[in-house]
Each structure stands twice: as C-alpha cells, then as structure tokens.
Amino acid sequence: MRKPIIAGNWKMFKTFDEAVEFAENVREKVPSEEKVDAVICAPAIYLPTLVDIAAETDLAIGAQNMHFENEGAFTGEISPSQLASIHVDYCIIGHSERREYFNETDEAVNKKVRAALMNGIVPIICCGETLEERESAKTEEKVASQVTEALEGFSPEEVKHMVIAYEPIWAIGTGKTATADDANAVCGKIREVVEGLYGEETASTIRIQYGGSVKPENIEELLSKEHIDGALVGGASLQADSYLALLNQAAK
Ligand SMILES: O=C[C@H](O)COP(=O)(O)O
C-alpha cells in the first residue's frame, strides 16, 4: 500500500511573518509521517527559516521550482545543490504555471528531475491538460507525453522515488474539481505509462497525486480511488486549519 502524500503549494502567497506563523502553528499538529507525508512548498526566500521550524517534526519543506544546473551564471536562479544544502526535501517541477508563464519545456523538466534526484530531493512532477485538450479528448495523449518525456532515461529504482502530480489546468484555482472517477482514470493512465516504461513494480510503487481545487470537502472521495495517492494543493494549503484537515483525512 502506498503512503499518501499531501503537498501544499503556496505559490506566490504569504508574507514572511504569515509563513512563520503557519509553520509554527502546524508543525506539532501534522499527523505522523508513518501515515502521511506532509509537505509545504513555499516561496524560496522562506525556505531556510521553514526548514528550521520544521526540523525534527513530521512536516517536510519543499521548493516550487529550481534550475537544473548545480551552479553557474544564471542570475536569479536557485540550484538543486543550493536547495539540498539547506535541507529542502522536495521540489515541484514543471507546474503548469511555470510551463505557461515561464516557458518551461518537457526537456527542462526532465533535466530538473535528474538534478533533483542527484541532490537527494524528491521531485513532484506536474502534468495535466488544458480545457481545450480535455474537450477534444486529448487528455490521455497530453499527459502520457508529458510523463514519458519527464521520466526519460532513469532507472526503475530512481522512478520509484518520484512523485507525479496530475493537475488538469482547468481545475486549478477555479473551484472546478475533476470528478474523483475522472481524476482516477487519468492517474491510472499515468500508472500504465510508467508500467510501459519501467515495469509493474515501479508503476505500483510510484505515488501519483491529484491537484486542482482540492479541499477538505472533496479529499476523502479522491483518496478513496485506487490510483490517487495524495494531493498537490494550492488554495486550501494556505490556511492551517484546512491544510491540517487534508492531512488528517489522508492519515485515516
Ligand atoms: O499546485 C497546486 C495546484 O495548482 C492546485 O491549486 P488549487 O488547489 O488552488 O486549485
């Protein structure tokens, strides 16, 4: 049985004081990591402080993006080895907002996934279709191609340590959630793609999250589905109460 993973993605929200208050509030309240992996992916400038606050608790801290080189003349970028040097455990890679607004390509995603693993960071690899693609029945094709390119060139053992987040773009921040059955069908398709590339054992080990308007009211049904192993959560991860409610549901 796969352990659920609930990752909050704060995106570009919260002041420093709000971030600290949140982390201090939840750090002792998150369920045991034996039951659920609890992650907060915060703005980069807050990461060292949040890592300190979360130290020796069951809360893990992640980044929202990184470069694929460990160092170099890349003004304004943050490297995977820099994240590792402050003990960041996770990094979201290829979020649709990065693909759309910052031209992140599947090739860059693949390089970032490799760089994350080489630095001991768990990549949360995002994929998902636009509304137009869904309406023209291209969801599976789009997601399969994103996953295939992101996962190119790894060993089965490496792939087992990755997390994939299926986020239909039309469901992000809109209040529209894919039905649990639809989300499960696409997550099942992703598992099939992983199986085709890396075999049954890897496919049944890798964790696949759903993301897109997840909240305490719909998490239970989503997590009851065979292929959904957790959630990547935007809006509902910004308040301690709703974030904890999501974790507690997942830990049941
Ligand atoms: O990374 C998180 C997703 O973009 C979902 O955001 P949301 O829960 O606000 O819809």
The ligand as a Gaussian input file, in Angstrom:
#p B3LYP/6-31G(d) Opt

LIG

0 1
 O       -0.143000      23.217000      -7.168000
 C       -1.338000      23.290000      -6.856000
 C       -2.360000      23.434000      -7.853000
 O       -2.018000      24.353000      -8.824000
 C       -3.771000      23.475000      -7.380000
 O       -4.159000      24.738000      -6.925000
 P       -5.601000      24.896000      -6.245000
 O       -5.691000      23.837000      -5.172000
 O       -5.640000      26.278000      -5.712000
 O       -6.602000      24.634000      -7.330000

